[in-house]
Each structure stands twice: as C-alpha cells, then as structure tokens.
Amino acid sequence: MTMQTHPTGATRTTGQRGKTMLVRHADVLVTMDGERREVRDGGLYIEDHRIVAVGRTAELPDTADEILDMSGHLVIPGLVNTHHHMYQSLTRAIPAAQNAELFGWLTNLYRVWANLTPEMIEISTLTAMAELLLSGCTTSSDHLYIYPNGSRLDDSIVAARRIGMRFHASRGSMSVGQKDGGLPPDSVVESEADILKDTQRLIEAYHDEGRYAMLRVVVAPCSPFSVSRDLMRESAALARHYGVSLHTHLAENVNDIAYSREKFGMTPAEYAEDLGWIGRDVWHAHCVQLDDAGIGLFARTGTGVAHCPCSNMRLASGIAPVKKMRLAGVPVGLGVDGSASNDGAQMIAEVRQALLLQRVGFGPDAMTAREALEIATLGGAKVLNRDDIGALAPGMAADFVSFDLRQPLFAGALHDPVAALVFCAPSQVSTSVIGGKIVVKDGVLTTVDLGPVIERHNRLAKSLYESAA
C-alpha cells in the first residue's frame, strides 16, 4: 500500500480506492477555500464521499469511474440552509395569514397545524427538500416544533434519507400554552418531561457526530414565548451532555423584544446569555432586532445567526443588521425559513434577496454578490458547527452544484458568471451532488419521482386547510 500525491498536494492511500468521480471543464469553479479561488476550466476529483483534488482540468486525473463534463456551467459548493420549517409547505399563502405580522400570523396558523399527521410531515419534508435541492441547497436544517396526532421528528428523517439530503434535524418543542401566558394554544404544547425524553431518544437513535455525517440531531425549543426558562436550561444541559448543537428563534421583531422585556425584564440577547444559550454550539434564527450589545455578545462567544430575508420582509419584521454582525465577527448563515412565512424554499433566490435587502437598508456597498454567496456556503457551515461542508477543497465533503450558464437569464452577464448567479433572476440547478452521489441530473431529481409526491402533497394540503375551515 503506497501514498500517492495529486498535483494539488492532496494525498490518498492507493490500494483502497473507492468509487471515483471526475468533474471537469467547468467554465468557473468557485472553491470558497481559504484563498477564495475561482478556477477557470476548473474541476474536482472525488473518491466516494470526499473531495481529493481541486484545480484546473489539466491538473487533474483524466479518468474516473464517473465523469461529469461541466462545459458551459458554473460550479459552486452546495448551499447550506440554516433555518426552515418544512411542514409549512402545506400551508403556503393561507388567506388568514397573508397580511399579518409574526404573532398574528402564528395565531392564525396554529389551529391549522394542530391537524398535522405523520404522513403530512413526511410528504411536506420531501416536497420542501426537493425545492431546496433544485435551487442549489445540499445541506439543510429543519426546525420541527409541533407534533400533533402522533407526528414525530422521525417522519422528517425518513424523508431526508429517501431523497438524499444532508440533514440537521432539529427537535423543536413548545411547552407554554395560552393558559400559562404563552402564544400557542394549549392543544399543541407538550409536557417538558416528554420533550426532554424524546429529544434524548432521537439523539441516541440518529445523531452522527462523525465527519461527513449525513444526519445530525439538534436540540431546539421553539422560542422564548413558547417554552419555559427551565426547559431552555434543561435543553442546553442535554445538548452539551451529548455534544449536539442548540437552536431557537430570537429577536425576530419588535413585539418579540417587547415580550422579552415584559416577561423576563431583559432583552432577548440578555435572556439567551442568562440561560446559557450562547456559544459556538448555538445559533439563533432571525435576530432582526438584535441590538449592539447583543451583536457584541454573539461576536465574543461565536454564537451564530440564521438570516432569513424573505420571511423578514413577508412578515414586516425589519432588516437584520447583517453587515454590522459580520463586521463584528458574528457567524451568519442563510435560511429560507418556513414555507408559510416565505412561501418558497428557493435557496439561490434567498441569496439574491439577502444581497438586495442589505442594500435597501444600509446602502449599495452593504453586501457584494460574493459576500452573499459566502454567507450561504461557508457561513452556513460555520453556523451549523461544521468544517466539512461549504467549500470545495481536498478533504471536504463532495457536495457541489452546477448552474447552466447558457440559459437566457444569464445572457449578457458572462463576463462575471459568479456575480451573475446572484444578481440575475434565480435559476434552478443543472446538477447536484451530495457526498459524491448525484441527486439532481440535467435539472431532474434522481432519488424520488417528484410528480406523485407533489400530487399527494397537494391533496394533503387541501385536507389540512379544510379541516381548520
């Protein structure tokens, strides 16, 4: 057995070669590596689930078990979605929630979600993941915090394994109902003992802490206005005992701030610190109204933020100070949020929206196209506490996507294809590879027959809506 060095300097053990893939002749390959290289006529050499070599096509081996010709394509690392509620794809554009801010929106939808079933969770997750995959996402978290009628997080996990997405399954929870001063109706909350017991079960059954893990479990009480102090603290202790990440909503809008001050006598960031919900193993969704002290706290402690621009605009929550966060050193990733507060799960569209919204709020130099793309790749990886995704470099997971630059929407912009991907109208991917396996080929999912899934999804959505009418 000998060691072989590739032209890029990467090494591998010969005699134990797995399935190989050669990606070659990409018009531009965006690495997001330490040097932020953009390689013309670029390519990748992959063994099994990991990247072995990156560079110009001429520098790579010329044979492999599978060869993908990327002529006319832009290749980038797979995008990372750091916040979602996939079950909400069943309740897009519900009339009663079309024109409400966060608390009113939730109040109108809780009564609909109370009728969710296990099949609805699985099918809605498949649908949401399909939409994500076709729009450039290869790794996604999902925050499932409502479990009526026998629904379990396992239902989402089944869908992720079926479709082939790299998945951070967040065991959400709500324990404080309306009778105790919370926002959700009492019919959809759980006892805190049951929440902690089930969360432990899920971690022990599914969590993979290894490098290149396809499935990790996250501890994720829903929000400060739907769980108790005790549950927040106990959840943090449980997560740290098992070495898993923590996630919740925080500082989403001005009502969120007012609730925190009235209920706890603190800002949301102060409340998070008081509960031990800061650190590199924690990320918070939204943080639209995070103040300067909160930004400083998050920067000092490495606490992450999932920025969800479309949802923040849809619910009129405000413009998150992403530029200020990043300048301070806060890890920031991108999230599409739930499909009932965004009404879509188009990841590359979210990248574009992040760029545009920062410019509306803070000026034309608030964010560049490459910065927006970096937030959606390296930023998301850091927020999820991973160092094996988000970039194309030797030793990283073989997660990448390609976009066909020969489409009309890119015409006239090929002097800078990378900027074109963000500035021009959102495109669907041509190819998506996760862990060295092709999940989208020529713009079509290879792992599931999407037609019957969408048909079933629409029937379930109709019955869910009618059940609450």
Solvent accessible surface area in square Angstrom, and as a share of the most:
residue,aa,sasa,rsa
1,M,162,0.73
2,T,93,0.54
3,M,123,0.55
4,Q,73,0.32
5,T,91,0.53
6,H,6,0.03
7,P,96,0.61
8,T,53,0.31
9,G,50,0.48
10,A,14,0.11
11,T,72,0.42
12,R,26,0.10
13,T,41,0.24
14,T,32,0.19
15,G,74,0.71
16,Q,126,0.56
17,R,121,0.44
18,G,22,0.22
19,K,119,0.50
20,T,1,0.00
21,M,4,0.02
22,L,2,0.01
23,V,0,0.00
24,R,66,0.24
25,H,69,0.31
26,A,0,0.00
27,D,53,0.27
28,V,3,0.01
29,L,0,0.00
30,V,4,0.02
31,T,0,0.00
32,M,8,0.04
33,D,20,0.10
34,G,78,0.75
35,E,137,0.62
36,R,107,0.39
37,R,85,0.31
38,E,69,0.31
39,V,14,0.08
40,R,126,0.46
41,D,50,0.26
42,G,0,0.00
43,G,0,0.00
44,L,0,0.00
45,Y,10,0.04
46,I,1,0.01
47,E,12,0.05
48,D,71,0.37
49,H,80,0.36
50,R,70,0.26
51,I,0,0.00
52,V,1,0.01
53,A,0,0.00
54,V,1,0.01
55,G,1,0.01
56,R,115,0.42
57,T,20,0.11
58,A,96,0.75
59,E,77,0.35
60,L,14,0.07
61,P,38,0.24
62,D,107,0.55
63,T,95,0.55
64,A,27,0.21
65,D,83,0.43
66,E,49,0.22
67,I,69,0.35
68,L,21,0.10
69,D,83,0.43
70,M,6,0.03
71,S,52,0.34
72,G,13,0.12
73,H,17,0.08
74,L,0,0.00
75,V,0,0.00
76,I,0,0.00
77,P,1,0.01
78,G,2,0.02
79,L,0,0.00
80,V,1,0.00
81,N,0,0.00
82,T,0,0.00
83,H,1,0.00
84,H,0,0.00
85,H,6,0.03
86,M,0,0.00
87,Y,2,0.01
88,Q,1,0.00
89,S,4,0.03
90,L,7,0.03
91,T,2,0.01
92,R,77,0.28
93,A,54,0.42
94,I,15,0.07
95,P,82,0.51
96,A,50,0.39
97,A,1,0.01
98,Q,80,0.35
99,N,148,0.76
100,A,24,0.18
101,E,64,0.29
102,L,7,0.04
103,F,36,0.15
104,G,27,0.26
105,W,9,0.03
106,L,11,0.06
107,T,68,0.40
108,N,47,0.24
109,L,1,0.00
110,Y,2,0.01
111,R,119,0.44
112,V,2,0.01
113,W,0,0.00
114,A,28,0.22
115,N,54,0.28
116,L,0,0.00
117,T,46,0.27
118,P,47,0.30
119,E,75,0.33
120,M,14,0.06
121,I,1,0.01
122,E,45,0.20
123,I,18,0.09
124,S,0,0.00
125,T,1,0.01
126,L,0,0.00
127,T,10,0.06
128,A,0,0.00
129,M,0,0.00
130,A,2,0.02
131,E,29,0.13
132,L,0,0.00
133,L,0,0.00
134,L,20,0.10
135,S,0,0.00
136,G,0,0.00
137,C,0,0.00
138,T,1,0.01
139,T,1,0.00
140,S,0,0.00
141,S,1,0.01
142,D,1,0.01
143,H,1,0.00
144,L,1,0.01
145,Y,6,0.02
146,I,1,0.00
147,Y,30,0.11
148,P,17,0.11
149,N,94,0.48
150,G,57,0.55
151,S,6,0.04
152,R,116,0.42
153,L,0,0.00
154,D,10,0.05
155,D,25,0.13
156,S,0,0.00
157,I,2,0.01
158,V,77,0.44
159,A,0,0.00
160,A,3,0.03
161,R,157,0.57
162,R,118,0.43
163,I,0,0.00
164,G,19,0.19
165,M,3,0.01
166,R,1,0.00
167,F,1,0.00
168,H,4,0.02
169,A,0,0.00
170,S,0,0.00
171,R,8,0.03
172,G,0,0.00
173,S,1,0.01
174,M,1,0.00
175,S,17,0.11
176,V,23,0.13
177,G,1,0.01
178,Q,98,0.43
179,K,158,0.67
180,D,82,0.42
181,G,42,0.40
182,G,11,0.10
183,L,34,0.17
184,P,0,0.00
185,P,31,0.19
186,D,58,0.30
187,S,94,0.61
188,V,11,0.06
189,V,41,0.23
190,E,47,0.21
191,S,60,0.39
192,E,50,0.22
193,A,76,0.59
194,D,84,0.44
195,I,4,0.02
196,L,43,0.21
197,K,155,0.66
198,D,29,0.15
199,T,3,0.01
200,Q,74,0.33
201,R,79,0.29
202,L,0,0.00
203,I,8,0.04
204,E,108,0.49
205,A,64,0.50
206,Y,46,0.18
207,H,41,0.18
208,D,65,0.34
209,E,136,0.61
210,G,31,0.30
211,R,117,0.43
212,Y,42,0.16
213,A,2,0.02
214,M,79,0.35
215,L,14,0.07
216,R,34,0.12
217,V,1,0.01
218,V,2,0.01
219,V,3,0.02
220,A,0,0.00
221,P,2,0.01
222,C,6,0.04
223,S,1,0.00
224,P,7,0.04
225,F,8,0.03
226,S,0,0.00
227,V,6,0.03
228,S,31,0.20
229,R,82,0.30
230,D,92,0.48
231,L,1,0.00
232,M,3,0.01
233,R,97,0.35
234,E,93,0.42
235,S,2,0.01
236,A,6,0.04
237,A,61,0.47
238,L,25,0.13
239,A,0,0.00
240,R,100,0.36
241,H,145,0.65
242,Y,55,0.21
243,G,58,0.55
244,V,5,0.03
245,S,14,0.09
246,L,0,0.00
247,H,1,0.00
248,T,0,0.00
249,H,17,0.07
250,L,2,0.01
251,A,1,0.01
252,E,6,0.03
253,N,6,0.03
254,V,101,0.58
255,N,59,0.30
256,D,2,0.01
257,I,35,0.18
258,A,59,0.45
259,Y,42,0.16
260,S,2,0.01
261,R,134,0.49
262,E,155,0.69
263,K,102,0.43
264,F,28,0.12
265,G,63,0.60
266,M,45,0.20
267,T,12,0.07
268,P,4,0.03
269,A,4,0.03
270,E,87,0.39
271,Y,1,0.00
272,A,2,0.02
273,E,87,0.39
274,D,64,0.33
275,L,8,0.04
276,G,28,0.27
277,W,0,0.00
278,I,35,0.18
279,G,15,0.15
280,R,155,0.57
281,D,34,0.18
282,V,1,0.01
283,W,1,0.00
284,H,1,0.00
285,A,0,0.00
286,H,2,0.01
287,C,0,0.00
288,V,7,0.04
289,Q,56,0.25
290,L,11,0.06
291,D,63,0.33
292,D,97,0.50
293,A,80,0.62
294,G,1,0.01
295,I,6,0.03
296,G,22,0.21
297,L,11,0.06
298,F,0,0.00
299,A,26,0.20
300,R,179,0.65
301,T,39,0.23
302,G,7,0.06
303,T,0,0.00
304,G,2,0.02
305,V,0,0.00
306,A,0,0.00
307,H,0,0.00
308,C,0,0.00
309,P,0,0.00
310,C,29,0.17
311,S,0,0.00
312,N,0,0.00
313,M,77,0.34
314,R,62,0.23
315,L,3,0.01
316,A,88,0.68
317,S,5,0.03
318,G,29,0.28
319,I,55,0.28
320,A,0,0.00
321,P,18,0.11
322,V,0,0.00
323,K,68,0.29
324,K,101,0.43
325,M,0,0.00
326,R,74,0.27
327,L,140,0.70
328,A,51,0.39
329,G,43,0.42
330,V,6,0.03
331,P,13,0.08
332,V,6,0.03
333,G,0,0.00
334,L,0,0.00
335,G,0,0.00
336,V,0,0.00
337,D,5,0.03
338,G,0,0.00
339,S,0,0.00
340,A,1,0.01
341,S,2,0.01
342,N,26,0.13
343,D,45,0.24
344,G,13,0.12
345,A,0,0.00
346,Q,56,0.25
347,M,0,0.00
348,I,1,0.01
349,A,24,0.18
350,E,2,0.01
351,V,0,0.00
352,R,73,0.27
353,Q,49,0.22
354,A,1,0.01
355,L,0,0.00
356,L,65,0.32
357,L,8,0.04
358,Q,0,0.00
359,R,70,0.26
360,V,116,0.67
361,G,34,0.32
362,F,93,0.39
363,G,23,0.22
364,P,107,0.67
365,D,107,0.55
366,A,6,0.05
367,M,3,0.01
368,T,64,0.37
369,A,4,0.03
370,R,91,0.33
371,E,63,0.28
372,A,1,0.01
373,L,0,0.00
374,E,39,0.18
375,I,1,0.01
376,A,0,0.00
377,T,0,0.00
378,L,44,0.22
379,G,13,0.12
380,G,0,0.00
381,A,4,0.03
382,K,112,0.47
383,V,4,0.03
384,L,2,0.01
385,N,79,0.40
386,R,14,0.05
387,D,103,0.53
388,D,3,0.01
389,I,5,0.02
390,G,5,0.05
391,A,8,0.06
392,L,0,0.00
393,A,21,0.16
394,P,60,0.38
395,G,23,0.22
396,M,24,0.11
397,A,2,0.01
398,A,0,0.00
399,D,7,0.03
400,F,0,0.00
401,V,0,0.00
402,S,0,0.00
403,F,0,0.00
404,D,35,0.18
405,L,5,0.03
406,R,160,0.58
407,Q,50,0.22
408,P,122,0.77
409,L,54,0.27
410,F,1,0.00
411,A,81,0.63
412,G,71,0.69
413,A,16,0.13
414,L,84,0.42
415,H,150,0.67
416,D,41,0.21
417,P,4,0.02
418,V,2,0.01
419,A,16,0.12
420,A,4,0.03
421,L,2,0.01
422,V,0,0.00
423,F,88,0.37
424,C,30,0.18
425,A,52,0.40
426,P,55,0.35
427,S,5,0.03
428,Q,89,0.40
429,V,3,0.02
430,S,18,0.12
431,T,12,0.07
432,S,0,0.00
433,V,0,0.00
434,I,5,0.03
435,G,10,0.09
436,G,12,0.11
437,K,150,0.64
438,I,32,0.16
439,V,4,0.02
440,V,0,0.00
441,K,110,0.47
442,D,114,0.59
443,G,29,0.28
444,V,99,0.57
445,L,14,0.07
446,T,72,0.42
447,T,55,0.32
448,V,15,0.09
449,D,102,0.53
450,L,46,0.23
451,G,47,0.45
452,P,77,0.48
453,V,6,0.03
454,I,64,0.32
455,E,102,0.46
456,R,75,0.27
457,H,10,0.05
458,N,88,0.45
459,R,120,0.44
460,L,12,0.06
461,A,19,0.15
462,K,129,0.55
463,S,55,0.35
464,L,1,0.00
465,Y,95,0.36
466,E,93,0.42
467,S,66,0.42
468,A,16,0.12
469,A,116,0.90
